[in-house]
Amino acid sequence: MKNFIDSVVRTPGILFMAMMTTGFTINAGVQYLNGTGLEGPNMLAAACLVVGQVTVAVVHQLRRIGQSNKLTLQ
């Protein structure tokens, strides 16, 4: 399980998307505290980034599985 978690963390783009998600979430919190009513788009962007992270991780893991199966077949 540790290898799986390490490979997901090292997936290209996951760290950048996590930083962007954190930024949008903090921005949404600040907008909410200021009472501007503009927190919705920031939360939507953060949610889309989380969905993107999951998609990238799944695709990357499927590619790894496919590559390892191809190596064992040869």
Residue pairs with C-beta under 8 A, 6 or more apart in sequence:
4 61
7 60
7 61
7 64
8 14
8 57
8 60
8 61
9 15
11 56
11 57
11 60
12 60
13 56
14 53
14 56
14 57
17 49
17 52
17 53
17 56
18 53
20 49
21 46
21 49
21 50
21 53
24 42
24 43
24 45
24 46
24 49
25 42
25 43
25 46
27 42
28 39
28 40
28 42
28 43
28 46
29 39
31 37
31 38
31 39
31 42
32 39
